Amino acid sequence: MKKDNNEQAVIDEITKSLNSLDAHPVHIPDASWFEAFVEDQQKKLRKTFIRDVCVFLFVALFILSGLLFTLFQMPYLFIVIQIASIIFVALYSFIRYRKQVAPE
C-alpha cells in the first residue's frame, strides 16, 4: 500500500511538472529565419573554403618552387632532401603503426 502511494505521488509530481512546462508558450521562428540562417552559414563556409584553398595553393607553390630550385641549382641537395623525406615518412609510419598495434 505504501509503495502504491509513493508511486502515485511520483506520478502526480511528474504530471504537475509537465503541466507547468506546457503552460509556457513555445516560440517557433519562421521558415524565412531558418533560410536566412542557412544562407549566412553557407556564405561563411564559402569564404573560409576560398581562404583555405588560397593558403594551400600559396604554400604548395612555395614548396614546389623551392624543390625545383634545388633540383636545377643544387642537385645533390635535392637528392639529400628526397632521401631525408623518405626516411622521415617511413619512420613516422612505422612508429604510428606500432602505437596502433601495440598490445595494452
N, CA, C and O atoms as a GROMACS GRO file, in nm:
protein
  416
    1MET      N    1   0.082  -0.119   0.000
    1MET     CA    2   0.000   0.000   0.000
    1MET      C    3   0.087   0.126   0.000
    1MET      O    4   0.059   0.222  -0.071
    2LYS      N    5   0.194   0.122   0.082
    2LYS     CA    6   0.284   0.237   0.091
    2LYS      C    7   0.354   0.260  -0.043
    2LYS      O    8   0.379   0.373  -0.085
    3LYS      N    9   0.386   0.146  -0.110
    3LYS     CA   10   0.454   0.155  -0.239
    3LYS      C   11   0.362   0.220  -0.342
    3LYS      O   12   0.407   0.302  -0.422
    4ASP      N   13   0.234   0.183  -0.341
    4ASP     CA   14   0.139   0.241  -0.435
    4ASP      C   15   0.122   0.391  -0.412
    4ASP      O   16   0.114   0.468  -0.507
    5ASN      N   17   0.118   0.432  -0.285
    5ASN     CA   18   0.106   0.575  -0.253
    5ASN      C   19   0.230   0.651  -0.300
    5ASN      O   20   0.219   0.763  -0.351
    6ASN      N   21   0.347   0.591  -0.281
    6ASN     CA   22   0.472   0.653  -0.322
    6ASN      C   23   0.477   0.668  -0.474
    6ASN      O   24   0.515   0.773  -0.525
    7GLU      N   25   0.437   0.563  -0.546
    7GLU     CA   26   0.435   0.568  -0.692
    7GLU      C   27   0.336   0.673  -0.740
    7GLU      O   28   0.364   0.748  -0.833
    8GLN      N   29   0.220   0.678  -0.677
    8GLN     CA   30   0.119   0.777  -0.715
    8GLN      C   31   0.169   0.919  -0.690
    8GLN      O   32   0.141   1.009  -0.768
    9ALA      N   33   0.243   0.938  -0.582
    9ALA     CA   34   0.298   1.070  -0.551
    9ALA      C   35   0.400   1.111  -0.658
    9ALA      O   36   0.404   1.227  -0.699
   10VAL      N   37   0.481   1.016  -0.702
   10VAL     CA   38   0.580   1.044  -0.807
   10VAL      C   39   0.508   1.078  -0.937
   10VAL      O   40   0.546   1.173  -1.006
   11ILE      N   41   0.406   1.001  -0.971
   11ILE     CA   42   0.331   1.026  -1.094
   11ILE      C   43   0.264   1.163  -1.088
   11ILE      O   44   0.265   1.237  -1.187
   12ASP      N   45   0.207   1.198  -0.974
   12ASP     CA   46   0.144   1.329  -0.959
   12ASP      C   47   0.246   1.442  -0.973
   12ASP      O   48   0.218   1.544  -1.035
   13GLU      N   49   0.364   1.423  -0.916
   13GLU     CA   50   0.470   1.525  -0.924
   13GLU      C   51   0.516   1.542  -1.069
   13GLU      O   52   0.536   1.654  -1.115
   14ILE      N   53   0.531   1.431  -1.140
   14ILE     CA   54   0.573   1.438  -1.281
   14ILE      C   55   0.465   1.507  -1.363
   14ILE      O   56   0.496   1.592  -1.447
   15THR      N   57   0.340   1.472  -1.341
   15THR     CA   58   0.229   1.534  -1.414
   15THR      C   59   0.223   1.684  -1.387
   15THR      O   60   0.203   1.763  -1.479
   16LYS      N   61   0.241   1.723  -1.262
   16LYS     CA   62   0.240   1.864  -1.224
   16LYS      C   63   0.354   1.939  -1.295
   16LYS      O   64   0.334   2.050  -1.345
   17SER      N   65   0.472   1.879  -1.298
   17SER     CA   66   0.587   1.942  -1.363
   17SER      C   67   0.566   1.954  -1.513
   17SER      O   68   0.598   2.057  -1.572
   18LEU      N   69   0.511   1.850  -1.574
   18LEU     CA   70   0.485   1.855  -1.718
   18LEU      C   71   0.380   1.959  -1.752
   18LEU      O   72   0.390   2.028  -1.853
   19ASN      N   73   0.279   1.972  -1.669
   19ASN     CA   74   0.177   2.075  -1.691
   19ASN      C   75   0.236   2.215  -1.679
   19ASN      O   76   0.197   2.305  -1.754
   20SER      N   77   0.328   2.233  -1.585
   20SER     CA   78   0.391   2.366  -1.573
   20SER      C   79   0.478   2.395  -1.695
   20SER      O   80   0.489   2.511  -1.736
   21LEU      N   81   0.539   2.293  -1.754
   21LEU     CA   82   0.616   2.314  -1.878
   21LEU      C   83   0.523   2.348  -1.993
   21LEU      O   84   0.556   2.433  -2.076
   22ASP      N   85   0.409   2.282  -2.000
   22ASP     CA   86   0.314   2.308  -2.108
   22ASP      C   87   0.253   2.447  -2.098
   22ASP      O   88   0.205   2.500  -2.198
   23ALA      N   89   0.254   2.507  -1.982
   23ALA     CA   90   0.196   2.640  -1.963
   23ALA      C   91   0.278   2.749  -2.030
   23ALA      O   92   0.225   2.855  -2.062
   24HIS      N   93   0.408   2.726  -2.052
   24HIS     CA   94   0.494   2.825  -2.114
   24HIS      C   95   0.475   2.822  -2.266
   24HIS      O   96   0.470   2.715  -2.326
   25PRO      N   97   0.464   2.940  -2.327
   25PRO     CA   98   0.449   2.944  -2.474
   25PRO      C   99   0.580   2.907  -2.543
   25PRO      O  100   0.689   2.939  -2.494
   26VAL      N  101   0.567   2.840  -2.656
   26VAL     CA  102   0.684   2.799  -2.734
   26VAL      C  103   0.692   2.888  -2.857
   26VAL      O  104   0.595   2.900  -2.933
   27HIS      N  105   0.807   2.951  -2.876
   27HIS     CA  106   0.826   3.038  -2.992
   27HIS      C  107   0.900   2.960  -3.101
   27HIS      O  108   1.013   2.916  -3.080
   28ILE      N  109   0.836   2.945  -3.215
   28ILE     CA  110   0.898   2.878  -3.329
   28ILE      C  111   0.923   2.984  -3.435
   28ILE      O  112   0.828   3.048  -3.481
   29PRO      N  113   1.048   3.004  -3.474
   29PRO     CA  114   1.079   3.106  -3.576
   29PRO      C  115   1.017   3.069  -3.712
   29PRO      O  116   0.985   2.954  -3.739
   30ASP      N  117   1.003   3.172  -3.794
   30ASP     CA  118   0.950   3.150  -3.929
   30ASP      C  119   1.049   3.072  -4.013
   30ASP      O  120   1.168   3.063  -3.981
   31ALA      N  121   0.999   3.016  -4.122
   31ALA     CA  122   1.085   2.942  -4.214
   31ALA      C  123   1.186   3.036  -4.279
   31ALA      O  124   1.297   2.994  -4.312
   32SER      N  125   1.148   3.161  -4.299
   32SER     CA  126   1.240   3.257  -4.360
   32SER      C  127   1.362   3.280  -4.272
   32SER      O  128   1.472   3.301  -4.322
   33TRP      N  129   1.343   3.278  -4.140
   33TRP     CA  130   1.457   3.294  -4.049
   33TRP      C  131   1.555   3.179  -4.066
   33TRP      O  132   1.676   3.200  -4.071
   34PHE      N  133   1.503   3.057  -4.075
   34PHE     CA  134   1.590   2.941  -4.094
   34PHE      C  135   1.662   2.949  -4.229
   34PHE      O  136   1.781   2.918  -4.237
   35GLU      N  137   1.590   2.990  -4.333
   35GLU     CA  138   1.653   3.003  -4.465
   35GLU      C  139   1.764   3.107  -4.462
   35GLU      O  140   1.870   3.086  -4.520
   36ALA      N  141   1.740   3.220  -4.396
   36ALA     CA  142   1.842   3.324  -4.386
   36ALA      C  143   1.962   3.274  -4.306
   36ALA      O  144   2.077   3.303  -4.340
   37PHE      N  145   1.935   3.200  -4.200
   37PHE     CA  146   2.043   3.145  -4.118
   37PHE      C  147   2.130   3.048  -4.198
   37PHE      O  148   2.252   3.053  -4.191
   38VAL      N  149   2.065   2.961  -4.275
   38VAL     CA  150   2.140   2.865  -4.357
   38VAL      C  151   2.220   2.938  -4.464
   38VAL      O  152   2.334   2.901  -4.491
   39GLU      N  153   2.161   3.040  -4.524
   39GLU     CA  154   2.232   3.116  -4.627
   39GLU      C  155   2.355   3.186  -4.569
   39GLU      O  156   2.462   3.186  -4.631
   40ASP      N  157   2.342   3.244  -4.451
   40ASP     CA  158   2.456   3.309  -4.386
   40ASP      C  159   2.567   3.209  -4.356
   40ASP      O  160   2.685   3.236  -4.377
   41GLN      N  161   2.529   3.093  -4.306
   41GLN     CA  162   2.628   2.990  -4.274
   41GLN      C  163   2.699   2.942  -4.401
   41GLN      O  164   2.820   2.918  -4.400
   42GLN      N  165   2.624   2.928  -4.510
   42GLN     CA  166   2.685   2.885  -4.635
   42GLN      C  167   2.782   2.990  -4.688
   42GLN      O  168   2.888   2.955  -4.741
   43LYS      N  169   2.749   3.118  -4.673
   43LYS     CA  170   2.840   3.224  -4.715
   43LYS      C  171   2.969   3.220  -4.633
   43LYS      O  172   3.079   3.234  -4.687
   44LYS      N  173   2.955   3.201  -4.501
   44LYS     CA  174   3.074   3.192  -4.415
   44LYS      C  175   3.160   3.074  -4.454
   44LYS      O  176   3.283   3.085  -4.460
   45LEU      N  177   3.097   2.959  -4.479
   45LEU     CA  178   3.173   2.840  -4.518
   45LEU      C  179   3.243   2.861  -4.652
   45LEU      O  180   3.357   2.818  -4.670
   46ARG      N  181   3.175   2.927  -4.746
   46ARG     CA  182   3.235   2.953  -4.876
   46ARG      C  183   3.357   3.043  -4.862
   46ARG      O  184   3.460   3.018  -4.925
   47LYS      N  185   3.346   3.149  -4.780
   47LYS     CA  186   3.461   3.238  -4.758
   47LYS      C  187   3.578   3.163  -4.695
   47LYS      O  188   3.692   3.179  -4.736
   48THR      N  189   3.548   3.081  -4.597
   48THR     CA  190   3.652   3.003  -4.530
   48THR      C  191   3.717   2.906  -4.628
   48THR      O  192   3.839   2.889  -4.627
   49PHE      N  193   3.636   2.842  -4.711
   49PHE     CA  194   3.689   2.747  -4.809
   49PHE      C  195   3.781   2.817  -4.908
   49PHE      O  196   3.890   2.767  -4.938
   50ILE      N  197   3.739   2.932  -4.959
   50ILE     CA  198   3.822   3.005  -5.056
   50ILE      C  199   3.953   3.048  -4.992
   50ILE      O  200   4.059   3.038  -5.054
   51ARG      N  201   3.947   3.096  -4.868
   51ARG     CA  202   4.069   3.137  -4.798
   51ARG      C  203   4.163   3.018  -4.779
   51ARG      O  204   4.284   3.029  -4.802
   52ASP      N  205   4.108   2.904  -4.737
   52ASP     CA  206   4.190   2.785  -4.715
   52ASP      C  207   4.254   2.736  -4.844
   52ASP      O  208   4.370   2.695  -4.845
   53VAL      N  209   4.179   2.739  -4.954
   53VAL     CA  210   4.234   2.696  -5.083
   53VAL      C  211   4.346   2.790  -5.126
   53VAL      O  212   4.448   2.744  -5.177
   54CYS      N  213   4.328   2.920  -5.107
   54CYS     CA  214   4.433   3.016  -5.144
   54CYS      C  215   4.560   2.994  -5.062
   54CYS      O  216   4.670   2.998  -5.116
   55VAL      N  217   4.545   2.973  -4.933
   55VAL     CA  218   4.662   2.947  -4.847
   55VAL      C  219   4.730   2.818  -4.891
   55VAL      O  220   4.853   2.812  -4.898
   56PHE      N  221   4.652   2.714  -4.919
   56PHE     CA  222   4.709   2.587  -4.963
   56PHE      C  223   4.787   2.605  -5.092
   56PHE      O  224   4.900   2.556  -5.104
   57LEU      N  225   4.729   2.675  -5.190
   57LEU     CA  226   4.799   2.695  -5.317
   57LEU      C  227   4.927   2.776  -5.299
   57LEU      O  228   5.029   2.744  -5.360
   58PHE      N  229   4.924   2.879  -5.216
   58PHE     CA  230   5.043   2.960  -5.192
   58PHE      C  231   5.154   2.875  -5.129
   58PHE      O  232   5.269   2.882  -5.173
   59VAL      N  233   5.121   2.797  -5.029
   59VAL     CA  234   5.221   2.713  -4.963
   59VAL      C  235   5.273   2.606  -5.059
   59VAL      O  236   5.393   2.579  -5.063
   60ALA      N  237   5.182   2.546  -5.138
   60ALA     CA  238   5.225   2.443  -5.233
   60ALA      C  239   5.318   2.502  -5.339
   60ALA      O  240   5.418   2.440  -5.373
   61LEU      N  241   5.286   2.620  -5.390
   61LEU     CA  242   5.373   2.684  -5.489
   61LEU      C  243   5.509   2.718  -5.428
   61LEU      O  244   5.611   2.703  -5.494
   62PHE      N  245   5.510   2.764  -5.305
   62PHE     CA  246   5.635   2.797  -5.238
   62PHE      C  247   5.722   2.672  -5.222
   62PHE      O  248   5.842   2.675  -5.250
   63ILE      N  249   5.662   2.562  -5.179
   63ILE     CA  250   5.738   2.438  -5.160
   63ILE      C  251   5.788   2.385  -5.294
   63ILE      O  252   5.904   2.345  -5.307
   64LEU      N  253   5.700   2.383  -5.394
   64LEU     CA  254   5.741   2.332  -5.526
   64LEU      C  255   5.849   2.418  -5.589
   64LEU      O  256   5.942   2.366  -5.650
   65SER      N  257   5.838   2.550  -5.576
   65SER     CA  258   5.943   2.635  -5.633
   65SER      C  259   6.076   2.612  -5.562
   65SER      O  260   6.181   2.614  -5.626
   66GLY      N  261   6.073   2.592  -5.431
   66GLY     CA  262   6.196   2.561  -5.358
   66GLY      C  263   6.257   2.429  -5.403
   66GLY      O  264   6.378   2.419  -5.420
   67LEU      N  265   6.172   2.328  -5.422
   67LEU     CA  266   6.224   2.198  -5.468
   67LEU      C  267   6.279   2.207  -5.610
   67LEU      O  268   6.383   2.149  -5.639
   68LEU      N  269   6.209   2.278  -5.698
   68LEU     CA  270   6.260   2.293  -5.835
   68LEU      C  271   6.390   2.372  -5.838
   68LEU      O  272   6.480   2.342  -5.916
   69PHE      N  273   6.401   2.473  -5.752
   69PHE     CA  274   6.525   2.549  -5.744
   69PHE      C  275   6.640   2.458  -5.702
   69PHE      O  276   6.748   2.462  -5.762
   70THR      N  277   6.618   2.377  -5.599
   70THR     CA  278   6.726   2.288  -5.555
   70THR      C  279   6.754   2.180  -5.659
   70THR      O  280   6.868   2.136  -5.671
   71LEU      N  281   6.653   2.137  -5.733
   71LEU     CA  282   6.674   2.034  -5.836
   71LEU      C  283   6.767   2.087  -5.945
   71LEU      O  284   6.858   2.016  -5.988
   72PHE      N  285   6.744   2.210  -5.990
   72PHE     CA  286   6.823   2.263  -6.102
   72PHE      C  287   6.953   2.330  -6.057
   72PHE      O  288   7.051   2.328  -6.132
   73GLN      N  289   6.956   2.389  -5.939
   73GLN     CA  290   7.075   2.460  -5.896
   73GLN      C  291   7.169   2.374  -5.812
   73GLN      O  292   7.291   2.384  -5.824
   74MET      N  293   7.113   2.288  -5.727
   74MET     CA  294   7.194   2.204  -5.639
   74MET      C  295   7.135   2.062  -5.637
   74MET      O  296   7.065   2.026  -5.543
   75PRO      N  297   7.163   1.983  -5.740
   75PRO     CA  298   7.101   1.850  -5.748
   75PRO      C  299   7.138   1.759  -5.630
   75PRO      O  300   7.057   1.676  -5.590
   76TYR      N  301   7.258   1.774  -5.576
   76TYR     CA  302   7.296   1.690  -5.463
   76TYR      C  303   7.210   1.720  -5.340
   76TYR      O  304   7.167   1.629  -5.269
   77LEU      N  305   7.184   1.847  -5.316
   77LEU     CA  306   7.097   1.885  -5.205
   77LEU      C  307   6.955   1.832  -5.228
   77LEU      O  308   6.889   1.790  -5.133
   78PHE      N  309   6.909   1.836  -5.352
   78PHE     CA  310   6.777   1.783  -5.384
   78PHE      C  311   6.769   1.634  -5.351
   78PHE      O  312   6.670   1.588  -5.294
   79ILE      N  313   6.872   1.560  -5.387
   79ILE     CA  314   6.873   1.416  -5.358
   79ILE      C  315   6.875   1.393  -5.207
   79ILE      O  316   6.806   1.304  -5.157
   80VAL      N  317   6.953   1.472  -5.135
   80VAL     CA  318   6.958   1.458  -4.989
   80VAL      C  319   6.821   1.488  -4.927
   80VAL      O  320   6.776   1.417  -4.837
   81ILE      N  321   6.755   1.592  -4.976
   81ILE     CA  322   6.622   1.625  -4.925
   81ILE      C  323   6.524   1.512  -4.953
   81ILE      O  324   6.443   1.478  -4.867
   82GLN      N  325   6.529   1.454  -5.072
   82GLN     CA  326   6.438   1.345  -5.107
   82GLN      C  327   6.463   1.222  -5.019
   82GLN      O  328   6.368   1.159  -4.971
   83ILE      N  329   6.589   1.189  -4.998
   83ILE     CA  330   6.621   1.073  -4.914
   83ILE      C  331   6.577   1.098  -4.770
   83ILE      O  332   6.522   1.009  -4.705
   84ALA      N  333   6.602   1.219  -4.720
   84ALA     CA  334   6.561   1.252  -4.583
   84ALA      C  335   6.410   1.246  -4.568
   84ALA      O  336   6.360   1.198  -4.466
   85SER      N  337   6.337   1.292  -4.667
   85SER     CA  338   6.191   1.288  -4.657
   85SER      C  339   6.138   1.146  -4.663
   85SER      O  340   6.041   1.113  -4.594
   86ILE      N  341   6.199   1.060  -4.743
   86ILE     CA  342   6.158   0.919  -4.749
   86ILE      C  343   6.184   0.851  -4.616
   86ILE      O  344   6.100   0.776  -4.566
   87ILE      N  345   6.301   0.877  -4.557
   87ILE     CA  346   6.333   0.817  -4.427
   87ILE      C  347   6.237   0.868  -4.319
   87ILE      O  348   6.190   0.790  -4.236
   88PHE      N  349   6.208   0.997  -4.320
   88PHE     CA  350   6.116   1.055  -4.222
   88PHE      C  351   5.977   0.993  -4.233
   88PHE      O  352   5.917   0.956  -4.132
   89VAL      N  353   5.926   0.982  -4.354
   89VAL     CA  354   5.792   0.925  -4.373
   89VAL      C  355   5.790   0.779  -4.330
   89VAL      O  356   5.694   0.734  -4.267
   90ALA      N  357   5.895   0.704  -4.363
   90ALA     CA  358   5.900   0.563  -4.324
   90ALA      C  359   5.904   0.548  -4.172
   90ALA      O  360   5.831   0.466  -4.116
   91LEU      N  361   5.988   0.626  -4.104
   91LEU     CA  362   5.997   0.618  -3.958
   91LEU      C  363   5.866   0.662  -3.892
   91LEU      O  364   5.819   0.598  -3.798
   92TYR      N  365   5.808   0.769  -3.941
   92TYR     CA  366   5.682   0.817  -3.884
   92TYR      C  367   5.572   0.713  -3.900
   92TYR      O  368   5.496   0.687  -3.807
   93SER      N  369   5.563   0.653  -4.019
   93SER     CA  370   5.461   0.550  -4.042
   93SER      C  371   5.484   0.429  -3.953
   93SER      O  372   5.389   0.372  -3.899
   94PHE      N  373   5.610   0.388  -3.937
   94PHE     CA  374   5.642   0.272  -3.854
   94PHE      C  375   5.604   0.298  -3.708
   94PHE      O  376   5.543   0.213  -3.643
   95ILE      N  377   5.639   0.416  -3.657
   95ILE     CA  378   5.608   0.449  -3.517
   95ILE      C  379   5.458   0.458  -3.497
   95ILE      O  380   5.406   0.410  -3.397
   96ARG      N  381   5.388   0.519  -3.590
   96ARG     CA  382   5.242   0.532  -3.580
   96ARG      C  383   5.175   0.395  -3.584
   96ARG      O  384   5.083   0.368  -3.507
   97TYR      N  385   5.222   0.309  -3.674
   97TYR     CA  386   5.164   0.175  -3.686
   97TYR      C  387   5.191   0.095  -3.559
   97TYR      O  388   5.104   0.022  -3.512
   98ARG      N  389   5.312   0.109  -3.505
   98ARG     CA  390   5.347   0.034  -3.384
   98ARG      C  391   5.263   0.078  -3.265
   98ARG      O  392   5.227  -0.006  -3.182
   99LYS      N  393   5.230   0.207  -3.256
   99LYS     CA  394   5.145   0.255  -3.147
   99LYS      C  395   5.003   0.199  -3.159
   99LYS      O  396   4.940   0.170  -3.058
  100GLN      N  397   4.954   0.183  -3.281
  100GLN     CA  398   4.818   0.132  -3.301
  100GLN      C  399   4.809  -0.016  -3.272
  100GLN      O  400   4.708  -0.063  -3.222
  101VAL      N  401   4.914  -0.091  -3.304
  101VAL     CA  402   4.911  -0.236  -3.293
  101VAL      C  403   4.961  -0.284  -3.158
  101VAL      O  404   4.936  -0.399  -3.120
  102ALA      N  405   5.030  -0.200  -3.084
  102ALA     CA  406   5.090  -0.242  -2.957
  102ALA      C  407   4.984  -0.296  -2.861
  102ALA      O  408   4.879  -0.235  -2.842
  103PRO      N  409   5.014  -0.413  -2.800
  103PRO     CA  410   4.918  -0.469  -2.703
  103PRO      C  411   4.918  -0.386  -2.575
  103PRO      O  412   5.021  -0.331  -2.534
  104GLU      N  413   4.804  -0.380  -2.513
  104GLU     CA  414   4.793  -0.298  -2.391
  104GLU      C  415   4.807  -0.381  -2.268
  104GLU      O  416   4.801  -0.328  -2.157
   0.00000   0.00000   0.00000
